[in-house]
């Protein structure tokens, strides 16, 4: 698994806290009014549903940021479930000990992010399990939440998926509109290769003939868009028969119900935008641990 994107996460946490606290440093009017700054407590971060965890490094990051902003004493986080781990309902993900105020100020920012990323990881695991043994892997796309791309793509990895390109800058992807603007698949490919000779080029195709044209032009990664299973199988066989080493991806309108049928055509990947744009969150909560009563004189 790739390293946790700490720099991107720091920017997201800072933005989320500014949004929640109404500025920098900001204020939590409820917690600051009802909880003494010296009060400390323990709390559990708990799964409320079965799933896969992603984003646990955010736990310490959020509370460190809160304490630094508001001048509160620290919150120690003991993470007991790691990214990629499966969890059941009521499993404890982390134990928190420290400033009660800081714990409650950071609660919603932490849960929003952890629940979102764990939801992506949980959804991805369903696809990875569906493709197990086929030789195909599930890919993410650029259909991510603005500002959360690095984190959501990290969550895909936690769920057993594979990252595609990070953005418009690192891989060229020639799609229908590019082909129309350039005049043909071959023309678009040649233009990209000339302008950016060291960048990988991927080409979207919708027919077997278009796939063969792209391979002849030099493409070595094809996106087979919105093809039926039969057409995809024919296209894969035709491309393999060229003798060129070409990676093939099925994309467009795929569902878990048909995932295995598409994977068994011989493609290398299934590209699924829904991993990041349509995953339900994993329900995660933060519960303060009740303190034993000391009684009254």
C-alpha positions as CSV (number, residue, x, y, z in Angstrom):
1,X,0.0,0.0,0.0
2,X,1.2,3.5,-0.7
3,X,2.1,5.8,2.1
4,X,-0.6,7.9,3.7
5,X,-0.8,11.3,1.9
6,X,0.1,13.3,5.0
7,X,0.6,16.7,3.3
8,X,-2.8,16.5,1.5
9,X,-4.4,15.3,4.8
10,X,-3.0,18.3,6.7
11,X,-4.5,20.7,4.3
12,X,-7.9,19.0,4.4
13,X,-7.9,18.9,8.3
14,X,-7.0,22.6,8.4
15,X,-9.8,23.5,6.0
16,X,-12.3,21.3,7.8
17,X,-11.5,22.8,11.2
18,X,-11.7,26.4,9.9
19,X,-15.1,25.6,8.4
20,X,-16.4,24.1,11.7
21,X,-14.9,26.7,14.0
22,X,-15.8,29.7,11.9
23,X,-12.3,30.9,11.2
24,X,-8.8,30.6,12.6
25,X,-8.4,29.8,15.4
26,X,-12.2,29.9,15.8
27,X,-14.3,28.7,18.6
28,X,-16.6,25.9,19.7
29,X,-19.2,27.9,21.7
30,X,-20.8,24.9,23.3
31,X,-17.7,23.1,24.4
32,X,-15.9,26.2,25.6
33,X,-18.9,27.2,27.7
34,X,-19.6,23.8,29.3
35,X,-16.2,22.1,29.7
36,X,-13.3,23.4,31.8
37,X,-10.0,23.5,29.8
38,X,-8.3,21.4,32.4
39,X,-10.9,18.5,32.2
40,X,-9.6,15.3,30.7
41,X,-11.4,12.1,29.7
42,X,-11.1,8.9,27.7
43,X,-13.1,8.2,24.6
44,X,-13.5,5.4,22.0
45,X,-13.7,5.7,18.3
46,X,-16.1,2.9,17.4
47,X,-17.4,1.3,14.3
48,X,-21.2,1.3,14.1
49,X,-21.3,-1.1,11.1
50,X,-19.3,-3.8,9.4
51,X,-16.7,-2.5,6.9
52,X,-13.0,-1.7,6.2
53,X,-11.1,1.0,7.9
54,X,-9.1,3.8,6.1
55,X,-7.7,7.0,7.4
56,X,-6.6,6.2,10.9
57,X,-3.5,8.6,10.7
58,X,-6.1,11.4,10.7
59,X,-7.0,10.6,14.3
60,X,-3.8,12.0,15.8
61,X,-3.6,14.7,13.1
62,X,-7.0,16.2,13.9
63,X,-6.5,16.4,17.6
64,X,-3.0,17.8,17.3
65,X,-4.4,20.5,15.0
66,X,-7.2,21.3,17.5
67,X,-4.9,21.6,20.5
68,X,-2.4,23.7,18.6
69,X,-5.2,26.1,17.4
70,X,-7.0,26.5,20.7
71,X,-4.1,26.2,23.1
72,X,-5.5,23.0,24.7
73,X,-3.6,20.2,26.3
74,X,-3.0,17.2,24.1
75,X,-5.1,14.1,23.2
76,X,-3.2,10.8,22.9
77,X,-4.6,8.4,20.4
78,X,-4.0,4.7,20.7
79,X,-5.0,3.2,17.3
80,X,-6.0,-0.4,17.7
81,X,-7.2,-1.1,14.1
82,X,-5.0,-0.3,11.1
83,X,-6.0,0.9,7.7
84,X,-7.2,-2.0,5.6
85,X,-8.4,-3.9,8.6
86,X,-12.0,-5.3,8.6
87,X,-14.2,-4.2,11.5
88,X,-17.5,-5.4,12.8
89,X,-20.2,-3.4,14.6
90,X,-19.0,-2.1,18.0
91,X,-15.3,-2.7,17.3
92,X,-13.1,-0.1,18.8
93,X,-10.9,1.6,16.3
94,X,-9.0,3.9,18.6
95,X,-8.8,4.9,22.3
96,X,-8.4,8.6,23.1
97,X,-7.1,10.0,26.3
98,X,-6.7,13.7,27.1
99,X,-8.4,17.1,26.9
100,X,-12.2,16.7,26.8
101,X,-12.7,20.0,25.1
102,X,-10.2,19.1,22.3
103,X,-11.8,15.7,21.9
104,X,-15.3,17.2,21.4
105,X,-14.0,20.0,19.2
106,X,-12.3,17.6,16.8
107,X,-15.0,14.9,16.9
108,X,-17.0,15.9,13.8
109,X,-14.0,16.7,11.6
110,X,-12.5,13.3,12.5
111,X,-15.7,11.4,12.0
112,X,-16.5,13.1,8.7
113,X,-13.2,12.1,7.2
114,X,-12.7,8.7,8.8
115,X,-16.3,7.7,7.8
116,X,-15.9,8.9,4.3
117,X,-12.6,7.2,3.7
118,X,-13.7,4.0,5.4
119,X,-16.8,4.0,3.2
120,X,-14.6,4.1,0.1
121,X,-12.4,1.3,1.4
122,X,-15.5,-0.8,2.3
123,X,-17.0,-0.3,-1.2
124,X,-13.7,-1.1,-2.9
125,X,-13.3,-4.3,-1.0
126,X,-16.6,-5.6,-2.4
127,X,-15.2,-5.1,-5.9
128,X,-11.9,-6.6,-5.1
129,X,-13.6,-9.7,-3.6
130,X,-15.9,-10.0,-6.7
131,X,-12.8,-10.0,-9.0
132,X,-10.7,-12.4,-6.9
133,X,-9.2,-15.1,-9.0
134,X,-10.0,-13.5,-12.4
135,X,-6.7,-11.8,-12.9
136,X,-8.4,-8.4,-13.2
137,X,-8.2,-5.6,-10.7
138,X,-10.5,-2.7,-9.9
139,X,-9.3,0.8,-10.7
140,X,-10.4,4.2,-9.4
141,X,-11.0,7.3,-11.5
142,X,-10.8,11.1,-11.3
143,X,-14.4,11.2,-10.1
144,X,-13.4,12.2,-6.6
145,X,-14.6,14.7,-4.1
146,X,-12.8,18.1,-4.8
147,X,-10.0,18.5,-2.3
148,X,-10.1,14.8,-1.2
149,X,-8.6,13.1,-4.2
150,X,-5.3,11.9,-2.5
151,X,-7.2,10.7,0.5
152,X,-9.9,8.9,-1.4
153,X,-7.4,7.2,-3.7
154,X,-5.5,6.1,-0.6
155,X,-8.8,4.6,0.7
156,X,-9.2,2.7,-2.6
157,X,-5.8,1.1,-1.9
158,X,-6.9,0.3,1.7
159,X,-9.8,-1.6,0.2
160,X,-7.7,-3.7,-2.2
161,X,-8.2,-1.6,-5.3
162,X,-5.6,0.1,-7.6
163,X,-5.0,3.7,-8.4
164,X,-5.2,5.0,-11.9
165,X,-3.9,8.5,-12.8
166,X,-3.9,11.2,-10.1
167,X,-4.9,14.0,-12.5
168,X,-4.6,15.6,-15.9
169,X,-0.9,16.1,-15.4
170,X,0.6,12.6,-15.0
171,X,-1.1,10.5,-17.7
172,X,-2.6,11.5,-21.0
173,X,-6.0,10.0,-21.6
174,X,-7.4,10.4,-25.1
175,X,-11.2,10.3,-25.0
176,X,-14.0,10.8,-27.6
177,X,-13.9,14.6,-27.5
178,X,-10.1,14.6,-28.0
179,X,-10.5,12.3,-31.0
180,X,-13.2,14.5,-32.5
181,X,-11.1,17.7,-32.0
182,X,-8.0,16.1,-33.4
183,X,-9.7,14.3,-36.3
184,X,-9.0,10.7,-35.4
185,X,-7.5,8.3,-32.8
186,X,-4.2,8.2,-34.6
187,X,-3.9,12.0,-35.0
188,X,-4.7,12.6,-31.3
189,X,-2.2,10.0,-30.2
190,X,0.5,11.4,-32.4
191,X,-0.1,14.9,-31.1
192,X,0.1,13.9,-27.5
193,X,3.2,11.8,-28.1
194,X,4.9,14.7,-29.8
195,X,4.1,17.2,-27.2
196,X,4.7,15.0,-24.2
197,X,7.1,12.1,-25.3
198,X,7.7,10.8,-21.7
199,X,4.1,10.7,-20.5
200,X,2.0,7.5,-20.6
201,X,-0.8,7.7,-23.1
202,X,-4.2,5.9,-22.7
203,X,-6.8,5.8,-25.4
204,X,-10.6,5.3,-25.0
205,X,-12.1,3.1,-27.6
206,X,-15.7,1.9,-28.3
207,X,-15.2,-0.6,-31.1
208,X,-12.8,-3.4,-32.0
209,X,-11.7,-1.5,-35.1
210,X,-10.9,1.6,-33.0
211,X,-8.9,-0.5,-30.6
212,X,-6.8,-2.0,-33.3
213,X,-6.3,1.5,-34.8
214,X,-5.1,2.8,-31.4
215,X,-2.7,-0.2,-31.0
216,X,-1.3,0.4,-34.5
217,X,-0.7,4.0,-33.6
218,X,1.3,3.0,-30.6
219,X,-1.2,2.9,-27.7
220,X,-0.4,0.4,-25.1
221,X,-3.3,1.1,-22.7
222,X,-6.9,1.0,-23.9
223,X,-10.1,2.0,-22.2
224,X,-12.8,-0.2,-23.6
225,X,-15.8,2.1,-23.0
226,X,-19.4,0.9,-22.6
227,X,-18.9,-2.4,-24.5
228,X,-21.1,-5.4,-24.0
229,X,-19.4,-8.5,-22.6
230,X,-19.4,-10.1,-26.0
231,X,-17.9,-7.1,-27.8
232,X,-15.3,-6.7,-25.1
233,X,-14.3,-10.3,-25.3
234,X,-13.9,-10.0,-29.1
235,X,-11.9,-6.8,-28.7
236,X,-9.6,-8.4,-26.1
237,X,-8.9,-11.4,-28.3
238,X,-8.2,-9.1,-31.4
239,X,-5.8,-6.9,-29.4
240,X,-4.0,-9.9,-27.9
241,X,-3.6,-11.4,-31.4
242,X,-1.6,-8.4,-32.5
243,X,1.3,-9.7,-30.3
244,X,1.7,-6.3,-28.7
245,X,1.8,-6.0,-24.9
246,X,-1.3,-3.9,-24.3
247,X,-3.2,-3.3,-21.0
248,X,-7.0,-3.3,-21.4
249,X,-9.6,-1.8,-19.1
250,X,-13.3,-2.2,-19.1
251,X,-15.1,1.0,-18.2
252,X,-18.6,2.6,-18.3
253,X,-21.7,1.6,-16.4
254,X,-20.2,-1.4,-14.6
255,X,-21.9,-2.9,-11.6
256,X,-21.0,-5.6,-9.0
257,X,-23.6,-7.8,-10.6
258,X,-21.7,-8.1,-13.9
259,X,-18.2,-7.4,-12.6
260,X,-17.0,-11.0,-12.8
261,X,-18.5,-11.5,-16.3
262,X,-16.5,-8.5,-17.6
263,X,-13.3,-9.6,-15.7
264,X,-13.4,-13.0,-17.3
265,X,-13.2,-11.5,-20.8
266,X,-9.4,-11.2,-20.2
267,X,-9.2,-7.5,-19.4
268,X,-6.6,-6.3,-16.9
269,X,-8.7,-3.8,-15.1
270,X,-12.3,-2.7,-14.4
271,X,-12.5,1.1,-13.9
272,X,-15.2,2.1,-11.5
273,X,-16.0,5.8,-10.8
274,X,-18.5,4.8,-8.1
275,X,-15.7,3.8,-5.8
276,X,-15.2,7.4,-5.0
277,X,-18.3,9.3,-6.2
278,X,-21.0,6.9,-4.8
279,X,-19.6,5.1,-1.8
280,X,-21.8,5.3,1.3
281,X,-20.0,6.3,4.4
282,X,-19.1,3.7,7.1
283,X,-20.9,4.7,10.3
284,X,-18.3,5.5,12.9
285,X,-18.9,7.2,16.2
286,X,-16.9,8.8,19.1
287,X,-18.1,7.9,22.6
288,X,-16.8,9.4,25.8
289,X,-16.1,6.7,28.4
290,X,-18.2,7.4,31.5
291,X,-16.1,8.3,34.5
292,X,-16.8,6.4,37.8
293,X,-18.7,8.4,40.3
294,X,-16.6,9.5,43.3
295,X,-19.7,10.2,45.4
296,X,-20.4,13.2,47.5
297,X,-19.5,13.9,51.2
